[in-house]
Amino acid sequence: MGYGIGSVLAFIVAVFARLVGLDRDRAFYPTVLIVIASTYVLFAVMGGSMQALIIESIAMTAFIIAAVIGFKFNPWIVVVGLVGHGIFDFFHGGIINNPGVPVWWPPFCSAYDVIAGGCLAWLLSRASASLTQKMQ
């Protein structure tokens, strides 16, 4: 159920962002990645685990770095960051013991991340194809 809802919600948010123009700014998807990456830190605080807080903060920092580098230099890095976070979600419970994480969160977030990364990849591919056609 979490995978389905995460997938549908990511697609709805991507379409909504496209329709109202939120994704015209190159900061949109890096910001999404930063918010997504910070959620496990919130769960660590809610679960009261200092060990989880430290580990989740380290992981969050890696994804924030990817978001910033992708924003500054190459948006494909944001695609890798989003999909990478989806993979991280899939394996999260086996690597990090965070008592604040709801059972349904990792599958929901994993699906959301991968679909959001796919939507950004599609937008970047379209923009690249359009630019190539204009140059010919």
C-alpha positions in Angstrom: 0.0 0.0 0.0 2.8 2.4 0.9 4.5 1.9 -2.5 1.3 2.6 -4.3 0.4 5.8 -2.4 3.9 7.1 -2.6 4.0 6.5 -6.3 0.6 8.2 -7.0 1.4 11.1 -4.7 4.8 11.8 -6.3 3.2 11.8 -9.7 0.4 14.1 -8.6 2.9 16.5 -7.0 5.1 16.5 -10.1 2.1 17.2 -12.4 0.8 19.9 -10.0 4.3 21.5 -9.9 4.4 21.5 -13.7 0.9 22.9 -14.1 1.4 25.9 -11.8 5.1 26.4 -12.7 6.8 25.6 -9.5 9.2 23.3 -11.2 10.4 26.0 -13.6 12.8 27.1 -11.0 15.8 24.7 -10.8 15.6 24.9 -6.9 12.3 22.9 -6.8 13.6 19.3 -7.0 16.8 20.0 -4.9 14.4 21.4 -2.2 12.3 18.3 -2.4 15.4 16.2 -1.9 16.4 18.2 1.2 13.0 17.9 2.7 12.9 14.2 2.0 16.3 13.7 3.5 15.4 15.5 6.7 12.4 13.4 7.5 14.4 10.5 9.1 16.1 13.0 11.4 12.6 14.1 12.5 11.7 10.5 13.2 14.9 10.0 15.3 13.9 13.0 17.4 10.4 11.6 17.8 11.8 8.2 18.7 14.1 9.7 21.3 17.2 8.0 20.0 20.4 10.0 20.1 22.3 7.2 18.2 19.7 7.3 15.4 19.7 11.1 15.4 23.5 11.1 14.7 23.4 8.4 12.0 20.4 10.0 10.3 22.0 13.4 10.4 25.1 12.0 8.7 22.9 10.4 6.0 20.9 13.6 5.6 24.0 15.6 5.2 25.1 13.4 2.2 21.8 14.0 0.5 21.8 17.7 1.2 25.3 17.9 -0.4 24.0 16.1 -3.4 21.0 18.5 -3.6 23.3 21.6 -3.4 25.8 20.2 -5.9 23.0 19.3 -8.3 21.4 22.7 -7.9 24.7 24.5 -8.5 26.3 22.4 -11.2 24.2 19.6 -12.7 20.5 18.7 -12.0 21.2 15.1 -13.0 22.9 14.8 -9.6 19.5 15.6 -8.0 18.0 12.8 -10.0 20.7 10.4 -8.6 20.1 11.8 -5.1 16.3 11.2 -5.3 16.6 7.7 -6.7 19.5 7.0 -4.3 17.3 8.1 -1.4 14.6 5.7 -2.6 17.1 2.9 -2.5 18.2 4.1 0.9 14.6 3.9 2.1 14.3 0.4 0.8 17.2 -0.8 2.9 16.8 1.7 5.8 15.4 -0.6 8.4 18.2 -3.1 7.9 20.9 -0.5 8.3 19.6 2.0 10.9 17.6 1.3 14.0 15.4 4.3 14.3 12.4 3.7 16.7 10.5 6.8 15.5 10.1 5.6 11.9 6.5 4.5 11.2 6.3 1.0 9.6 4.6 2.4 6.4 7.2 5.2 5.9 10.1 3.4 4.1 8.0 1.9 1.3 6.0 5.1 0.9 9.1 7.3 0.8 11.0 4.9 -1.4 8.3 4.9 -4.1 7.9 8.7 -3.8 11.6 9.3 -4.2 12.0 7.0 -7.2 9.0 8.5 -9.0 10.1 12.1 -8.2 13.5 11.3 -9.6 12.0 9.7 -12.7 9.8 12.8 -13.2 12.8 15.1 -13.0 14.8 12.8 -15.3 12.0 13.0 -17.8 11.9 16.8 -17.6 15.6 17.1 -18.0 15.5 14.7 -21.0 12.7 16.7 -22.6 14.6 20.0 -22.1 17.8 18.5 -23.6 15.9 17.1 -26.6 14.2 20.4 -27.1 17.5 22.3 -27.0 19.1 19.8 -29.4 16.2 20.3 -31.9 16.6 24.1 -31.7 20.3 23.9 -32.4 19.8 21.9 -35.6 
